């Protein structure tokens, strides 16, 4: 049995899928996706560069923003090669180990983004509820510790989920239904019992993204309670204003994620290309929109980016 599993896992080659039914238009479909990738990579790189080089942005809020940009860059790069490879060259083949690696990093950066959004919610809560102690609570060393904890947490939670796929036998069709390796997709191709894999995967996502969403909501309940206790309406408006960008980032992360879950569960009658396009875009929406939201809504980021662009003669 172990020899059989070795043949059917380590040596297996999966076939990724572009947009079913629209294969003749892959070159045209690649144009908006290229635009999204260029926007995501350039926007997040600019914000990361601004935070690293501009002393005015060396504050906890912007350090967390740089973490968000890093996870968005990782998420974009994780899918770029396979997605554009399919659209441009019809390069559908991916080895089992490469598939597991891609799956791991997509999940890792997704969980890290959720964790960073939680850390940013905590940052806003401290800044609003205890501004005098803000700098002493969120010191540079503590922010580094939070960053390390985010990476370690994601790695520990997701490694078993991905590693357990190696124990399965794959004797059915090797065609995946996305242009990247998606955990439920790979499990469906197994001809052995996947209940343990499903349970571990569900536990990993609930204990990370699920718990984070509840804690973010709880943070904003505390933030709203604190803001409403402020006597001055001008100060209340100013306090809420510092949260707008973060609320936008939370919305564009969780709404596509929830939408994709609903489509997979209730949209079984929809054409296959609808599932594929939503699955492809849901991973690109946060990396594309986060730099735009923070550039438009955060004055300090906007000024720093304009300063960098002017210094480069752009």
N, C-alpha and C positions, 0 to 999 in steps of 0.2 A: 504493500500500500504506500509506503514512504517513497519508493522508487517511482510509483505512478504519480504521486503528488509532485515530486521533483520535476518530472517531465511536463506535467500539466500546469505548473506554476512558474518556476524559474525560466523555463524554456518557451513559455507561451508568448504569443504576440497578439495583442488586442488591436481591433480596428476602430478608430475614432470616427465620429460622424459629423459632417458639416451641418448643412441645413437641409433636412430631408425634403425631397420634392422640388428643391430650388438649386440643385447642383449646377445647372447651366448658368446660373447667375452668381456663382461664388465670387468671381472676380469683382463684380459690381458690389456685392454685399461686403466685400473686404474693405471698400473705400470708407464707409462710416466707421467700421471697426478700427481701421488704421488711424483715423482722425481721433477716435476716443483714446487709443493707446498713446498717441503723440501728446494729446492733452494731459492725460494722466501722468505720464512720465516726466514731461517738461514742467507741469504745474507743481507736482510734489517735489521734484528736484530743486526748483526755485525756492519753495518754502523752506526746505531743509537747508539749502545754502544760505538763505537769509537769516535763519535762526542761528546758524553756526558762526556767521561772519559779522552780524550786526549786534554790538554790545547792548543796544536798547531792547533787544529781544531776549536777553539772558535772564529770563524770569521763569518761574515754574510753569505758568500757563503755556508759554511758547516752547518750553522743553517737551511738554506733553504733546503739543502740536507737531513737533519734529518726530516724536515717536509715531504719531498717527500717519505722517507722511511716509515714514520708513515702512510701515506695514502696508500702506497703499502701493508703494513701489514694489514691494515683495509680491503682493497679490497680483499686480499687473504683469510682472515678469513671469510669474508661475504659469500663466495661461497663454502668454504671447506667442511662444514658439509653435505650440501645437495648433492654436486657432488660426494663425496666419499661414502656417504650413499647409493646412487643409484647404484654405481659401485660395492660396496662390499656386501650390504645387500638387494638390490632392495627396499630400503625404499623410496618410491615415494610420500607418502602422506605429505602434508603440509597444516596447517590450514590457513584460510584467513588472520588473524591478523599476523601470523608468516610470511606469504608471503609478506604482506605489509611492515613489518619491514625489511625483507631481501632486498626487492626492494629499500626501502628508503636508506639503508646503502650502497648498491652497487652504486646507483646514487650519493649519497653524497660524497663517496670517489672518484668517477670518476670526479665529479665537483671540488672537493678539489684538486685533482691532476692537473687538468687543471689550477686552480688558482695558485698553487705552481709553476708550470712551467712558468706562467706569471710573478710571483714575482722573479723567478730566472733570467728571461730575463731582468727585470728591474735592478737586481743586477749586471748583466754583463754590461749593458749599463752604469751604474754609475761608475763601476770600470774602464771601458775603457775611457769614455769621461771625467770623473772628478775624477781621482785617488787621488788627494790631499784632496778632501772633502769626500771621500768614507766612512771613519769611522765616520764622523760627520753626514752624511746623513742617513746611515743605522746603527743607534745606537741599542743597545739591546732592549730598550723600544719600538722603532719603529718596530723592527722585531716581537716582541710580539704582538703589535697592528695589524700588517699585518696578523699574524697567527690567531688571534681572528676574524678578519674581514673575512678571508677565510671560517672559520667554520660557522659564522653567515650568511654570504651570501649564502652558500650552503643550510643551513637549511631553511632559509626564502624562497628561490626560489623553493625548492623541496617539502616542506610540503604540499602546496595546491595540487600539482600534485598527490601525494600519497593519501591524505585525500579525494579527490574527487572520488576515486574509491569506497569509502564506499556508495556513493549515488546510485550506479548502482545495477541492479538486474542481477543475474547470473542464467539463466535457460537453458543454452546450455550445451555442453560437458564441463566437469571440467578438461580436460586434457591439460596441458601446453606443449609447444614444446621445452622447454629448461630444463636444470638440475638446474636452479635457476629461481626466479620470475622476469620476464622481462615485463616492463610496457605495451608495445603493445600487448604482449601475453595475459595478463589478460583482457585488454580492448576488445579483440576479442571474449572473452567468454560471454560478456554481451549481453543481449537482449533488452537493452534500448539505447537511443541516447548517443553516446560517443563523439559528436563533441566538447563539452566544454572541455572534458578530453584531446582530441587530441590537441586542441588549447593551453591549459595550458601547456601540456607536451612539445610541440614544442617551445613555448615561453620561457619556463624555460631553455631548452637546447641551444637555440640560444643566449639568454642573458647571458649565462655562458660560455659553451665550445665554442660556435660560436664567441662571442665577444673576448674571451681570445685568440683564434687563430689569429684573425685579429691584436690584440694588440701585440702579440708575433712577428708576421711578421713585423709590423711597428717598433718594437724595434730593430729587426735585420737590417732593412733598415738604421736606425740611427747608429747602431753599425758599419755597413760596411762603411757608409759615414765617420764616425770618424776614423776608422782604415786606410782608404785610404788616409786620410789627414796627417797621420804620415809619416815623411820623411824617417826614417830608415826602410829598408826592414826587418831587424832582429826584430825590435820592432813590426812591423806589423804582422809578423809570430807569435811572442809571444802572441800578443793580440788576434789573431784568435784562437790560441791554447787553450786559457782559455775558449773558447766557445764550443769546440768540444763535450765535454761530454753532455752539455746541448742540443745542436742540436740533438745528438743521442737520448736523453730522449724525446724530442719533437716528433721526427720521430716515435719512437716505441709506442708513445701514440696515435698520430693522424692517422698514416697509418692503423693500425688494425681497428680503429674506422670507418674510411672511407670505408675500405674494407668490413666490416660487413654490412654497409649501402648499398653498391653496391650489395652485394650478396642477401640481403633481397629484394632489389628492382628489380634487373635484373636477378637473378639466380633462378627463379621460376622453371626451368626445371631440376635443379641440384637435385641429390638424397637428401632425408631429412637429412641423416647423415652428409652431407657436411655442411649444415647450422648449425647443432648442434655442430660439432667439431670446426668450425670457431668461433661460439659464445662462446664456452667454453674457447678456447685458447686466444681469444682477451682480456679477463679479466686477464689472467695470464702472457701475454707477457711483459707488463711494469714492474710488480713486480719482474719477473725473470731477465729481462735484465738490469734494472737500476743499481743494485749493481755491475753487471759485467762491465758495461760501465764505471762507476765512479771508480771502482777498477783498471781497465786497463789504463784508460786515465788520471786519476788524481793522480799525484805522491804522494801528501800528504796523500790521502786516502789509497793508496797502502802501504805506509810506516807505517801508523797507524795500519792497519789491520795486517800486518806482525809482528809488535811489540806486538800486543795483542795476536796473535796466538803463538808467541814464549814464551810469559810470561805464557801461559797456558800449555806449553810443547807440543804443537801440531806441 
